[in-house]
Amino acid sequence: MNRPYVVLNAAMSLDGKIATRLGDSEFSSPEDWERVHRLRCQVDAIMIGVNTVLVDDPKLTVRSGGKPLKIVVDSLARTPPTARIITYRGESRVMVAVGGEAPAYRVEALKKAGAEVFRAGRKRKVNLKILMGELHRRGIRRLLVEGGGNLNWSLLKEGLVDEVQVAITPVLVGGKEAVSLVEGEGFGKVSEAQRLKLLSVGKAGFNILLKFKCMPREGKP
Ligand SMILES: NC(=O)c1ccc[n+]([C@@H]2O[C@H](COP(=O)([O-])OP(=O)(O)OC[C@H]3O[C@@H](n4cnc5c(N)ncnc54)[C@H](OP(=O)(O)O)[C@@H]3O)[C@@H](O)[C@H]2O)c1
């Protein structure tokens, strides 16, 4: 299947949380933000899950040069038309990828606000393989995924991630309600898990930067 090269990026605590139980996700140092901004300029598109829009309302600013397509994975078109990813889109286009049951009135409201709505499959949930195929068809060759944990899980489960970059912050936050780097049902056995090959270790301010390549996975979740 033709699809973009997918880089999954996140900033997390040492215990693997990408947000605290209250939804605070400020784990990056100023130096790490610089790295994230460089990454955003090097890709054709940036993708996030709808919960990240609802909790963080990110702008996904791209500072210099690039104007990547910004994509929200949002089965039921719950992205508010006033979300900053839409209203602060600058020169970027915004796509909301929805499933087969997204209500027409919400779809229309998003289109009116300037977003493109792409229906990825007929089922309730966004079909990520269909979405990836469509992105490739449109010339998107490098895609940056910026979470959250549930989107990360679905992409990993379907073998759609090529590289993982994490900025580890030396804090421990705990909390069973706090979102982890990878949520969802999880792999049942270590032998079935997504294996990674370490590419590099670095530092950005107080963050430890780890880059991994994803190894082919044969086991089922
Ligand atoms: N530290 C970091 O780097 C970082 C980065 C990003 C986010 N975060 C944090 O992560 C938290 C949000 O993470 P989250 O796991 O709750 O949400 P998420 O991954 O942002 O969004 C998940 C939602 O996406 C929708 N979706 C549609 N199709 C899907 C599919 N095929 N697979 C998976 N999801 C699909 C689902 O809602 P529907 O069923 O309604 O479609 C699902 O509940 C926030 O607290 C945010 O601050 C941290």
The ligand as a Tripos MOL2 file, in Angstrom:
@<TRIPOS>MOLECULE
LIG
   48    52     1     0     0
SMALL
NO_CHARGES

@<TRIPOS>ATOM
      1 N1          2.9800   15.6970   25.0620 N.am      1 LIG1
      2 C1          2.7010   15.5470   23.7950 C.2       1 LIG1
      3 O1          3.6000   15.4650   22.9330 O.2       1 LIG1
      4 C2          1.2690   15.4700   23.3580 C.ar      1 LIG1
      5 C3          0.9820   15.4820   21.9980 C.ar      1 LIG1
      6 C4         -0.3700   15.3630   21.6240 C.ar      1 LIG1
      7 C5         -1.3630   15.2150   22.5810 C.ar      1 LIG1
      8 N2         -1.0270   15.2090   23.8850 N.ar      1 LIG1
      9 C6         -2.0660   15.0180   24.9070 C.3       1 LIG1
     10 O2         -2.7910   13.8450   24.6110 O.3       1 LIG1
     11 C7         -4.1120   13.9790   25.1170 C.3       1 LIG1
     12 C8         -5.0980   13.5090   24.0590 C.3       1 LIG1
     13 O3         -4.8150   12.1760   23.7280 O.3       1 LIG1
     14 P1         -5.9860   11.1170   23.5050 P.3       1 LIG1
     15 O4         -5.3500    9.7960   23.4080 O.co2     1 LIG1
     16 O5         -7.0150   11.3380   24.5330 O.co2     1 LIG1
     17 O6         -6.6330   11.5840   22.1520 O.3       1 LIG1
     18 P2         -6.1760   11.6980   20.6200 P.3       1 LIG1
     19 O7         -5.2950   10.5710   20.2440 O.co2     1 LIG1
     20 O8         -5.7220   13.0990   20.3820 O.co2     1 LIG1
     21 O9         -7.5800   11.5580   19.8840 O.3       1 LIG1
     22 C9         -8.2240   10.2950   19.9440 C.3       1 LIG1
     23 C10        -9.5350   10.3620   19.2410 C.3       1 LIG1
     24 O10        -9.3540   10.4110   17.8360 O.3       1 LIG1
     25 C11       -10.5090    9.8800   17.2340 C.3       1 LIG1
     26 N3        -10.2150    8.8940   16.1930 N.ar      1 LIG1
     27 C12       -10.8350    8.8060   15.0000 C.ar      1 LIG1
     28 N4        -10.4260    7.7670   14.3160 N.ar      1 LIG1
     29 C13        -9.5180    7.1560   15.0760 C.ar      1 LIG1
     30 C14        -8.7550    6.0050   14.8790 C.ar      1 LIG1
     31 N5         -8.8280    5.2780   13.7690 N.pl3     1 LIG1
     32 N6         -7.9460    5.6500   15.8500 N.ar      1 LIG1
     33 C15        -7.8530    6.3830   16.9890 C.ar      1 LIG1
     34 N7         -8.5420    7.4900   17.2360 N.ar      1 LIG1
     35 C16        -9.3840    7.8700   16.2730 C.ar      1 LIG1
     36 C17       -11.2900    9.1610   18.3350 C.3       1 LIG1
     37 O11       -12.4380    9.9630   18.6470 O.3       1 LIG1
     38 P3        -13.7450    9.7230   17.7680 P.3       1 LIG1
     39 O12       -14.1250    8.3060   17.9970 O.co2     1 LIG1
     40 O13       -14.7280   10.7250   18.2230 O.co2     1 LIG1
     41 O14       -13.2990    9.9480   16.3710 O.co2     1 LIG1
     42 C18       -10.3500    9.1200   19.4810 C.3       1 LIG1
     43 O15       -11.0090    9.1500   20.7360 O.3       1 LIG1
     44 C19        -4.2950   15.4300   25.4850 C.3       1 LIG1
     45 O16        -4.2730   15.5560   26.8900 O.3       1 LIG1
     46 C20        -3.0840   16.1200   24.9050 C.3       1 LIG1
     47 O17        -2.6660   17.1830   25.7120 O.3       1 LIG1
     48 C21         0.2560   15.3310   24.3030 C.ar      1 LIG1
@<TRIPOS>BOND
     1     1     2 1
     2     2     3 2
     3     2     4 1
     4     4     5 ar
     5     4    48 ar
     6     5     6 ar
     7     6     7 ar
     8     7     8 ar
     9     8     9 1
    10     8    48 ar
    11     9    10 1
    12     9    46 1
    13    10    11 1
    14    11    12 1
    15    11    44 1
    16    12    13 1
    17    13    14 1
    18    14    15 2
    19    14    16 1
    20    14    17 1
    21    17    18 1
    22    18    19 2
    23    18    20 1
    24    18    21 1
    25    21    22 1
    26    22    23 1
    27    23    24 1
    28    23    42 1
    29    24    25 1
    30    25    26 1
    31    25    36 1
    32    26    27 ar
    33    26    35 ar
    34    27    28 ar
    35    28    29 ar
    36    29    30 ar
    37    29    35 ar
    38    30    31 1
    39    30    32 ar
    40    32    33 ar
    41    33    34 ar
    42    34    35 ar
    43    36    37 1
    44    36    42 1
    45    37    38 1
    46    38    39 2
    47    38    40 1
    48    38    41 1
    49    42    43 1
    50    44    45 1
    51    44    46 1
    52    46    47 1
@<TRIPOS>SUBSTRUCTURE
     1 LIG1         1 GROUP 0 **** ****
